Amino acid sequence: FALIALAPFAKSPTRITHIGLMSKKEKDQLMAIKIEFAKLNIQLEMSDNGLKIFPSTPKGCLLNSHHDPYLAMTLAIIGLRVANIEIDNVLCVKNTCPDFFTLLATLDTHKINV
């Protein structure tokens, strides 16, 4: 999911392939990402075997984690570069990575170059 979070800031489209063997749960996660990326103004194309994420200028908005800790963390990483992102249900990360938001807060976003 970290690559998906960085892809909108790349200079050219990012392709992630060989996802055809994903479980239904994983495919549902990708659909949730597509929904939330649309809210952010990030263009994402999905096929049976891959994703293509286009360079974008995301905009801040209210997002939904869909109670998925990996999606919540992905959206939070985007929030390092995009102002005014608010994510509902972020507490779902506490079982997966209890210190995630503490760790995220220690990053100096001005030193992150994508």
N, C-alpha and C positions, 0 to 999 in steps of 0.2 A: 504494500500500500504506500510505502514511502516514495517509490518512484512515481506513482500516480499523483502524489501531492506535489512533486517537483515539476512534472511534465508541463503544466500550463505556462511555466516561466522559461521554458526552453526556447531556442531561436528557431527551431523547426519542429514539425510534428513528431511526437513520440509514439512509436509502435510497440505494443506488447503482444507477443504472439504465443502460440501453443497453449492456449487456455481451454481448448476443447475438452479436456479431461476433468474439468472442474465439477465439483459436486453441485447439487441444486442450491445448497446454502451459499456457496461461493458465487454462483451466478446471481442469486438474489442480492448479494452484497454489491456486485457490480452494477446491478440495476439501481440500487439505492445511491451509489456513487454518481451514476448518470443523472438521476433526479436532482441531487444536490449540486452537482456541477452546473446544471442548467440554471439553477438559481443564482449561481456565482458568475454567470455569463461565460462559462468555459465550455467549448465545443468538444464533445467526445463522441466518437463513432464506435459502435460495437458490431462485431460479427461473431459467427460461431467459433472462430479460432483466434480472435484477438481484439485489441482495442487500439484506437488511434486518438490521441489527445493533441489538440491543436494549440499553438501558442495563443495565449489569451491575456486580456487585461481584466482579471476578476474584480468584481465589485462586492463590497461588504453587504451582508444581508443576514437574515435569520435563517439558520440551517437546522436540520433535524438529524440526529445521530442514528435514527432508526433503532435505538438501543443496541447498537453495534460498536463495541469499543474500538475496533480497528478503523471504522469509518470516523468515529469521533476524533481519534488521534490524527487521521489523515486531514480532516477539516481544520483541526487546530494548527497543524503544520502550515497549511495554507494561510492561516491567520497570522503567521509570523511576517508575511509579506503584504497582507491585505488588511486595511483598517476596517473597523466596524463589522467584524464577523461575530455573530452570536450563535452559539450551538446549544440546542435543547438537549436535555438528557445526557450531559457529559459525565455524570457520575457513573455511568456504565463502565468506564475505564478502570475503576478502582480494583476490580478483581484481576484484571489483566496486567495492569501496570500502575500500582497504587501511587507511585511518585511521579507519574507522567507530567502533570501540570507543574509540579515543583521543578522538575528538570527542564521543562520547556521554558519556564520563566528565567532560567539562568543563562539562556542563549542570548548572545548579543546579535540581534538581527541585522545590524549594520555590517557585520563581518560575514554574513552568509551571502555568498555569490552563487547564483545558479546559472 
